[in-house]
């Protein structure tokens, strides 16, 4: 028998090597193709959804994860066409979500509240963006507009309430500030009157009419003004009464009724302060000038102990 050669031929060796390498190589090619598909789907997002300066955006990361998850749901022997279709569908879903988010941001950023301040606008935009992004992707403009308006309703009401409070406060200040006081009304009394009027207006509900506010103010001011007027009239009557003293003393002197009590000039300086105090204590400010003059003449006689002049009988 011939000696057997245990070594395979070159052809057999080559076949064995190819068979051994075929499995891993195919797997490597499959993984490479899948990664290529994932990268293509990632970079197919709208430009605004992509990152900058070599950094991936959150949208690109989400797209990769969504496409990867979609591919993993396929059977192990899925074709590359099936893999691409699954990845594209996942990428399209993220792209639609990005478009929805962009539309939401655009609508929210256009919110400006009439009569509102910058803080109102910022808070309202955040609230609108929150409710809009909660809508299903693909919601039409009508639904988005209705959702926005519903979210803005509380803000409009808040601004309206604030403006009403501001108008009411301004009306109250106008009513109090336009109160007319006599030029000689004491400053301290005026300050107390205004404080009392403000307190009275505080009892009225918000939105009370200007007429109601003015009436409440006048109810406070009326007795104060009346007291001032009466005090002023009383002071005028007292002064008028005092002016009657010296002429009456001269008259008594001409009638030789002063006796030894002194001269009209001297007596005027002595009894005038006394009679002034009596008038200030006794007058109310409502007496007629003739009544005051008569009372002064009586006081002069009383102070000087002079009897009334007898009335001659017919």
ZAMARGU-4260 file (C-alpha; in steps of 0.2 Angstrom, whole numbers, plus 5000, padded with zeros to 4 digits):
<rodrens>
0) 5000/5000/5000 | 5006/5018/4996 | 5010/5029/5010 | 4994/5041/5015 | 4997/5060/5015
5) 4986/5067/5030 | 4988/5085/5024 | 4973/5092/5013 | 4976/5100/4997 | 4977/5119/4994
10) 4959/5119/4987 | 4952/5110/5002 | 4961/5121/5014 | 4955/5137/5005 | 4937/5130/5006
15) 4938/5127/5024 | 4945/5144/5028 | 4931/5153/5017 | 4918/5142/5026 | 4926/5147/5043
20) 4926/5166/5039 | 4909/5167/5030 | 4899/5168/5046 | 4908/5182/5055 | 4911/5192/5040
25) 4893/5192/5035 | 4888/5197/5053 | 4901/5211/5052 | 4894/5217/5035 | 4876/5216/5043
30) 4881/5227/5058 | 4890/5239/5047 | 4875/5241/5036 | 4864/5243/5050 | 4875/5257/5058
35) 4875/5266/5041 | 4856/5265/5041 | 4855/5272/5058 | 4867/5286/5054 | 4858/5291/5038
40) 4841/5291/5048 | 4849/5302/5062 | 4856/5314/5049 | 4840/5315/5039 | 4831/5326/5053
45) 4827/5344/5048 | 4842/5355/5050 | 4836/5364/5065 | 4834/5347/5074 | 4853/5343/5072
50) 4867/5347/5083 | 4881/5359/5080 | 4900/5358/5081 | 4901/5339/5081 | 4888/5337/5095
55) 4873/5327/5093 | 4856/5336/5098 | 4843/5328/5109 | 4833/5325/5094 | 4846/5315/5085
60) 4849/5305/5101 | 4831/5301/5102 | 4831/5296/5084 | 4845/5284/5085 | 4837/5276/5100
65) 4820/5275/5092 | 4827/5268/5076 | 4838/5255/5086 | 4823/5250/5096 | 4812/5248/5080
70) 4826/5237/5072 | 4827/5226/5087 | 4809/5222/5086 | 4812/5214/5069 | 4815/5195/5067
75) 4834/5190/5067 | 4833/5186/5048 | 4825/5203/5043 | 4832/5209/5027 | 4841/5225/5025
80) 4826/5233/5016 | 4815/5228/5031 | 4828/5236/5043 | 4829/5252/5033 | 4810/5253/5033
85) 4808/5251/5051 | 4822/5264/5055 | 4815/5276/5043 | 4798/5275/5051 | 4805/5278/5068
90) 4815/5293/5061 | 4799/5300/5053 | 4790/5299/5069 | 4803/5309/5078 | 4804/5321/5064
95) 4785/5324/5065 | 4787/5326/5084 | 4800/5339/5081 | 4789/5348/5068 | 4775/5348/5081
100) 4787/5355/5094 | 4792/5369/5082 | 4774/5374/5079 | 4771/5374/5097 | 4786/5385/5101
105) 4781/5397/5087 | 4763/5399/5093 | 4769/5401/5111 | 4782/5413/5107 | 4770/5424/5099
110) 4759/5427/5115 | 4758/5445/5120 | 4745/5449/5133 | 4736/5466/5131 | 4738/5476/5147
115) 4750/5463/5154 | 4768/5465/5160 | 4784/5456/5154 | 4781/5443/5168 | 4764/5440/5163
120) 4769/5437/5145 | 4783/5425/5150 | 4772/5415/5162 | 4758/5414/5149 | 4770/5408/5135
125) 4777/5394/5147 | 4759/5389/5151 | 4754/5389/5132 | 4769/5379/5127 | 4765/5366/5141
130) 4748/5362/5135 | 4752/5363/5116 | 4766/5350/5118 | 4754/5339/5127 | 4743/5338/5111
135) 4745/5323/5099 | 4758/5325/5086 | 4750/5332/5070 | 4736/5341/5079 | 4729/5354/5067
140) 4730/5373/5069 | 4712/5375/5074 | 4714/5363/5089 | 4731/5371/5094 | 4723/5389/5093
145) 4708/5383/5104 | 4720/5375/5116 | 4731/5391/5117 | 4716/5402/5120 | 4710/5391/5134
150) 4727/5391/5142 | 4727/5411/5141 | 4709/5413/5148 | 4715/5413/5166 | 4729/5426/5162
155) 4717/5438/5153 | 4705/5437/5169 | 4720/5440/5180 | 4725/5455/5170 | 4707/5461/5170
160) 4705/5459/5188 | 4721/5469/5191 | 4716/5483/5180 | 4699/5484/5189 | 4708/5485/5205
165) 4720/5499/5198 | 4705/5509/5191 | 4696/5507/5208 | 4711/5513/5218 | 4713/5528/5206
170) 4695/5532/5207 | 4696/5533/5226 | 4711/5544/5225 | 4703/5556/5213 | 4688/5557/5224
175) 4698/5560/5239 | 4711/5571/5231 | 4697/5582/5222 | 4689/5587/5239 | 4687/5606/5241
180) 4692/5613/5257 | 4691/5632/5262 | 4707/5640/5261 | 4708/5643/5279 | 4704/5625/5284
185) 4717/5620/5296 | 4730/5608/5288 | 4729/5596/5303 | 4710/5595/5301 | 4712/5593/5282
190) 4724/5578/5285 | 4712/5570/5297 | 4697/5573/5286 | 4706/5564/5271 | 4711/5550/5282
195) 4693/5547/5288 | 4687/5548/5270 | 4699/5535/5264 | 4693/5524/5278 | 4675/5527/5274
200) 4679/5523/5255 | 4687/5506/5260 | 4670/5500/5266 | 4663/5501/5249 | 4665/5487/5237
205) 4677/5487/5223 | 4670/5494/5207 | 4659/5507/5217 | 4654/5521/5205 | 4662/5538/5206
210) 4645/5545/5213 | 4644/5532/5227 | 4662/5536/5231 | 4659/5555/5231 | 4643/5553/5242
215) 4653/5542/5255 | 4667/5556/5255 | 4654/5570/5257 | 4646/5561/5272 | 4663/5562/5281
220) 4667/5579/5276 | 4650/5587/5278 | 4650/5588/5297 | 4668/5593/5298 | 4665/5607/5285
225) 4650/5612/5295 | 4659/5613/5311 | 4673/5623/5303 | 4660/5635/5295 | 4651/5637/5312
230) 4668/5640/5321 | 4673/5653/5308 | 4656/5662/5309 | 4657/5661/5328 | 4674/5669/5327
235) 4668/5683/5316 | 4653/5686/5328 | 4665/5686/5343 | 4676/5699/5334 | 4661/5709/5329
240) 4655/5709/5347 | 4672/5715/5353 | 4671/5729/5341 | 4655/5735/5350 | 4664/5737/5367
245) 4673/5753/5364 | 4659/5763/5355 | 4647/5757/5369 | 4659/5763/5382 | 4661/5780/5374
250) 4642/5781/5373 | 4641/5777/5392 | 4654/5790/5395 | 4645/5803/5385 | 4630/5799/5396
255) 4640/5801/5412 | 4635/5783/5416 | 4653/5777/5419 | 4654/5786/5436 | 4670/5783/5444
260) 4674/5767/5435 | 4687/5775/5424 | 4688/5782/5406 | 4681/5773/5390 | 4699/5770/5384
265) 4705/5763/5400 | 4690/5752/5403 | 4691/5745/5385 | 4708/5738/5389 | 4702/5730/5405
270) 4685/5722/5401 | 4688/5718/5383 | 4698/5701/5386 | 4685/5696/5399 | 4670/5699/5387
275) 4679/5690/5373 | 4681/5675/5384 | 4662/5676/5388 | 4657/5678/5370 | 4668/5663/5365
280) 4660/5652/5379 | 4642/5658/5376 | 4640/5660/5357 | 4636/5646/5345 | 4640/5655/5329
285) 4622/5655/5323 | 4616/5671/5332 | 4611/5687/5322 | 4623/5702/5323 | 4610/5712/5332
290) 4608/5699/5345 | 4627/5699/5348 | 4628/5718/5349 | 4614/5718/5362 | 4622/5704/5372
295) 4639/5714/5372 | 4631/5729/5379 | 4623/5719/5393 | 4640/5711/5397 | 4648/5728/5398
300) 4635/5735/5410 | 4637/5719/5420 | 4656/5720/5421 | 4655/5738/5426 | 4640/5736/5437
305) 4629/5749/5428 | 4611/5747/5428 | 4601/5747/5412 | 4595/5764/5406 | 4577/5767/5411
310) 4565/5768/5397 | 4555/5784/5398 | 4536/5782/5400 | 4524/5791/5389
</rodrens>
